[in-house]
């Protein structure tokens, strides 16, 4: 389990992490989402031991990560900006990784050649295309057989077929080897297909952290046509995050379970009423609508 407790990190007076706390359960795929500058890459670099927090704790199974080789040996990382030694090839990096990752699997390296056959393993990685570099990064990371895999915009630059192949490999490892995957991405539609848990970040803090099913069950989109064209006065304790209207159809984004919200709106004797599930992208937008006025203004 990854546990972050009240982590604070400041760069030149800018508070990138502002008392951030989060918990990533073992064997889960955890999606980290948030607007640009929210602190996603910063917290990932703390979890992989690149940065040391100013205060607070970053722990893996109760042990601090920073300057802890035993813990780092259990973690593989694919950052947004890849870095390898200047003239090293994929094969060179495999030999290098074998020297300090105790679980590096040479047999798997050979087996995955068929998956990443477009990558020339003898060519310097820096001379490969962006997509090929990302494939090489996944090839190497999967051979480490990590207990924790940390990914920052992992499939950026990959074509749709390779995206599907990579996610299939990752989900297979989660199912068969119980690895933990922590992934940050702006592609919320893709995260929705693979994540068990979601953390929404803003201004260096985790605003919401829940299983994806809980998030989707506690926020509902209601499309309603009332007897009158105008929206009736709703109860003050009904938490309506957004209201829009097209013709006579009112669309309400309401916090609560679909059946409970439906029962409360039924007292107004609507002509038509339908409860719709929200996508992760919609949840992200409406949850941040109250936190970030720029997002709120865009959706109005």
C-alpha positions as CSV (number, residue, x, y, z in Angstrom):
1,X,0.0,0.0,0.0
2,X,1.1,3.5,-0.8
3,X,0.3,6.1,1.9
4,X,0.9,9.8,1.7
5,X,0.3,11.8,4.8
6,X,0.2,15.6,4.8
7,X,3.0,16.0,2.3
8,X,4.2,19.5,1.7
9,X,6.7,20.5,-1.1
10,X,7.7,24.0,-2.0
11,X,9.7,25.2,-5.0
12,X,11.0,28.8,-4.9
13,X,8.1,29.9,-2.7
14,X,5.5,28.0,-4.8
15,X,3.6,25.3,-2.7
16,X,3.4,22.4,-5.2
17,X,2.0,20.1,-2.5
18,X,-0.1,21.6,0.2
19,X,-0.7,19.0,2.9
20,X,-1.5,16.3,0.3
21,X,-2.8,13.0,1.7
22,X,-3.8,9.9,-0.3
23,X,-4.0,6.1,0.1
24,X,-3.4,3.7,-2.8
25,X,-4.6,0.1,-1.9
26,X,-2.4,-2.8,-2.9
27,X,-3.4,-4.6,-6.1
28,X,-5.4,-1.7,-7.5
29,X,-5.2,0.5,-10.5
30,X,-5.4,4.0,-9.1
31,X,-6.0,7.0,-11.4
32,X,-4.7,10.4,-10.4
33,X,-6.5,13.2,-12.2
34,X,-6.4,17.0,-11.9
35,X,-5.9,20.2,-13.9
36,X,-2.4,21.3,-15.0
37,X,-0.3,22.4,-12.1
38,X,-2.4,20.5,-9.6
39,X,0.7,18.6,-8.3
40,X,0.2,15.2,-10.1
41,X,3.8,14.8,-11.4
42,X,5.2,16.2,-8.2
43,X,3.6,13.6,-6.0
44,X,4.5,10.8,-8.4
45,X,8.2,11.9,-8.1
46,X,7.9,11.7,-4.3
47,X,6.3,8.3,-4.5
48,X,9.2,7.1,-6.7
49,X,11.8,8.7,-4.3
50,X,13.0,11.3,-6.7
51,X,11.9,14.2,-4.5
52,X,12.0,14.5,-0.7
53,X,9.0,16.2,0.9
54,X,9.6,19.2,3.1
55,X,7.2,17.7,5.7
56,X,4.8,14.9,6.0
57,X,5.3,11.2,5.0
58,X,5.5,9.2,1.8
59,X,5.4,5.5,2.7
60,X,5.2,2.1,0.9
61,X,4.0,-0.6,3.3
62,X,4.9,1.6,6.2
63,X,8.5,2.4,5.0
64,X,9.7,5.8,3.7
65,X,10.6,5.8,0.0
66,X,13.3,8.5,-0.1
67,X,16.9,7.1,0.0
68,X,15.5,3.6,0.6
69,X,17.0,1.2,-2.0
70,X,15.0,-1.8,-0.7
71,X,11.7,0.0,-1.4
72,X,12.8,1.6,-4.7
73,X,13.8,-1.8,-6.0
74,X,10.1,-2.7,-5.8
75,X,9.0,0.3,-7.9
76,X,9.1,0.8,-11.7
77,X,8.5,4.2,-13.1
78,X,7.6,5.6,-16.6
79,X,7.7,9.4,-16.3
80,X,6.1,11.8,-18.7
81,X,9.6,12.8,-19.9
82,X,11.7,9.7,-20.5
83,X,15.4,9.7,-19.7
84,X,18.0,7.1,-20.6
85,X,21.8,7.2,-20.9
86,X,22.8,9.1,-24.0
87,X,23.7,6.3,-26.5
88,X,22.0,3.4,-24.7
89,X,19.8,1.0,-26.6
90,X,16.8,-0.9,-25.1
91,X,19.1,-4.0,-24.8
92,X,21.8,-1.8,-23.0
93,X,19.2,-0.6,-20.5
94,X,17.9,-4.1,-19.9
95,X,21.5,-5.1,-18.9
96,X,21.7,-2.0,-16.7
97,X,18.4,-2.7,-15.0
98,X,19.3,-6.3,-14.4
99,X,22.1,-5.0,-12.2
100,X,20.0,-3.3,-9.5
101,X,16.4,-4.6,-10.0
102,X,16.4,-8.0,-8.2
103,X,13.3,-9.2,-10.0
104,X,14.4,-8.3,-13.6
105,X,13.1,-11.1,-15.8
106,X,15.3,-11.9,-18.9
107,X,12.9,-14.6,-20.1
108,X,10.1,-12.0,-20.1
109,X,12.3,-9.6,-21.9
110,X,12.7,-12.1,-24.7
111,X,9.0,-13.1,-24.7
112,X,7.9,-9.4,-25.0
113,X,10.0,-9.0,-28.2
114,X,6.9,-10.2,-30.1
115,X,4.7,-7.5,-28.5
116,X,7.2,-4.7,-29.1
117,X,8.6,-6.0,-32.3
118,X,8.6,-2.6,-33.9
119,X,11.3,-1.4,-31.5
120,X,14.9,-1.9,-32.7
121,X,16.4,-3.1,-29.4
122,X,20.0,-2.3,-30.6
123,X,19.3,1.3,-31.7
124,X,19.9,4.1,-29.2
125,X,16.6,4.9,-27.5
126,X,17.0,8.7,-28.1
127,X,17.0,8.1,-31.8
128,X,13.6,6.3,-31.7
129,X,10.4,8.1,-32.3
130,X,8.4,9.3,-29.3
131,X,6.0,6.3,-29.7
132,X,8.8,3.8,-30.0
133,X,10.6,5.3,-26.9
134,X,7.4,4.8,-24.9
135,X,7.1,1.2,-26.1
136,X,10.7,0.6,-25.1
137,X,9.9,2.1,-21.6
138,X,7.0,-0.3,-21.2
139,X,9.1,-3.2,-22.4
140,X,11.7,-2.5,-19.8
141,X,9.3,-1.7,-17.0
142,X,7.3,-4.8,-17.4
143,X,10.5,-6.9,-17.3
144,X,11.4,-5.4,-13.9
145,X,8.3,-7.3,-12.5
146,X,7.6,-4.5,-10.1
147,X,5.3,-4.6,-7.2
148,X,4.4,-1.0,-7.8
149,X,4.2,0.6,-11.3
150,X,4.0,4.4,-11.4
151,X,2.9,5.9,-14.7
152,X,2.8,9.6,-15.8
153,X,0.8,10.1,-19.0
154,X,1.8,6.5,-19.9
155,X,0.2,6.0,-23.3
156,X,0.9,9.4,-24.8
157,X,2.4,8.9,-28.2
158,X,1.2,5.3,-28.6
159,X,-1.2,4.3,-31.5
160,X,-4.6,2.9,-30.6
161,X,-3.6,-0.7,-31.1
162,X,-0.5,-0.4,-28.9
163,X,-2.5,1.4,-26.3
164,X,-4.9,-1.5,-26.1
165,X,-2.0,-4.0,-26.0
166,X,-0.2,-2.1,-23.2
167,X,-3.3,-1.8,-21.0
168,X,-4.0,-5.5,-21.6
169,X,-0.5,-6.4,-20.3
170,X,-0.8,-4.1,-17.3
171,X,-4.3,-5.5,-16.3
172,X,-3.0,-9.0,-16.7
173,X,-0.1,-8.3,-14.3
174,X,-2.6,-6.7,-11.8
175,X,-4.8,-9.8,-12.0
176,X,-2.1,-12.4,-11.9
177,X,0.7,-10.8,-9.8
178,X,-1.4,-8.4,-7.7
179,X,0.8,-5.4,-8.7
180,X,-0.3,-1.9,-7.8
181,X,-0.5,0.6,-10.6
182,X,-0.6,4.4,-10.0
183,X,-1.4,6.3,-13.2
184,X,-1.7,10.0,-13.9
185,X,-3.4,10.9,-17.2
186,X,-5.5,13.6,-18.9
187,X,-7.2,10.8,-20.9
188,X,-10.1,10.3,-18.5
189,X,-12.1,8.2,-20.9
190,X,-9.2,5.7,-20.9
191,X,-8.8,5.8,-17.1
192,X,-12.5,5.1,-16.7
193,X,-12.0,1.7,-18.5
194,X,-9.2,0.5,-16.3
195,X,-9.2,2.2,-12.8
196,X,-10.5,0.8,-9.6
197,X,-9.9,4.0,-7.6
198,X,-9.6,7.7,-8.4
199,X,-8.0,10.6,-6.7
200,X,-8.9,14.2,-7.9
201,X,-6.2,16.7,-7.2
202,X,-6.4,20.5,-7.2
203,X,-3.9,23.1,-5.9
204,X,-1.6,20.5,-4.3
205,X,-4.3,18.7,-2.4
206,X,-6.5,15.6,-2.9
207,X,-10.0,16.9,-3.0
208,X,-11.7,13.5,-3.5
209,X,-10.5,9.9,-3.2
210,X,-12.8,7.1,-3.7
211,X,-13.4,3.9,-5.7
212,X,-14.6,4.7,-9.2
213,X,-17.9,2.9,-8.5
214,X,-18.5,5.0,-5.4
215,X,-17.8,8.2,-7.4
216,X,-20.3,7.2,-10.1
217,X,-23.0,6.1,-7.6
218,X,-22.9,9.4,-5.6
219,X,-23.3,11.8,-8.4
220,X,-26.2,11.7,-10.9
221,X,-27.3,13.5,-14.0
222,X,-31.1,14.1,-14.0
223,X,-33.0,15.1,-17.1
224,X,-36.4,16.4,-16.1
225,X,-39.4,18.1,-17.8
226,X,-41.7,19.8,-15.2
227,X,-45.3,20.8,-15.5
228,X,-44.1,24.4,-15.9
229,X,-41.3,25.5,-18.2
230,X,-39.3,27.1,-15.4
231,X,-37.4,25.1,-12.8
232,X,-39.3,24.9,-9.5
233,X,-37.6,25.9,-6.3
234,X,-35.8,22.9,-5.1
235,X,-35.1,21.9,-1.5
236,X,-32.1,23.8,0.0
237,X,-30.5,20.6,1.2
238,X,-30.5,19.1,-2.3
239,X,-26.9,19.6,-3.5
240,X,-27.2,20.6,-7.1
241,X,-23.8,21.2,-8.7
242,X,-25.0,22.4,-12.1
243,X,-28.2,23.3,-13.9
244,X,-28.7,23.8,-17.6
245,X,-31.8,24.0,-19.8
246,X,-32.6,23.2,-23.5
247,X,-36.2,24.0,-24.4
248,X,-38.2,22.5,-21.6
249,X,-35.6,19.9,-20.6
250,X,-33.7,20.7,-17.4
251,X,-30.4,18.9,-16.8
252,X,-29.4,18.8,-13.2
253,X,-26.1,17.4,-11.8
254,X,-27.0,16.4,-8.2
255,X,-24.9,14.8,-5.5
256,X,-26.6,11.7,-4.2
257,X,-27.8,8.3,-5.3
258,X,-30.0,8.1,-8.4
259,X,-33.0,6.4,-6.6
260,X,-32.9,8.9,-3.8
261,X,-32.7,12.0,-6.1
262,X,-35.4,10.5,-8.3
263,X,-37.8,10.1,-5.3
264,X,-37.2,13.7,-4.2
265,X,-37.9,15.1,-7.6
266,X,-41.0,13.0,-8.1
267,X,-42.9,15.2,-5.6
268,X,-42.9,17.9,-8.3
269,X,-44.9,15.5,-10.6
270,X,-42.6,15.8,-13.6
271,X,-43.9,15.0,-17.1
272,X,-40.6,13.2,-17.9
273,X,-37.6,12.2,-15.7
274,X,-34.5,10.2,-16.4
275,X,-31.4,9.4,-14.3
276,X,-28.2,9.1,-16.3
277,X,-24.7,7.9,-15.1
278,X,-21.8,10.4,-15.3
279,X,-18.6,9.6,-17.0
280,X,-15.3,10.1,-15.1
281,X,-14.7,13.2,-17.3
282,X,-18.0,14.7,-16.2
283,X,-17.4,13.9,-12.6
284,X,-14.0,15.6,-12.8
285,X,-15.5,18.7,-14.3
286,X,-18.4,19.1,-11.9
287,X,-16.4,18.2,-8.8
288,X,-13.8,20.8,-9.7
289,X,-16.5,23.3,-10.6
290,X,-16.8,24.4,-7.1
291,X,-13.1,24.5,-6.5
292,X,-11.8,26.1,-9.7
293,X,-13.8,29.0,-11.1
294,X,-12.1,28.7,-14.4
295,X,-13.5,25.2,-14.9
296,X,-16.9,26.4,-13.7
297,X,-17.0,29.3,-16.2
298,X,-16.2,27.0,-19.1
299,X,-19.1,24.7,-18.5
300,X,-21.7,27.4,-17.9
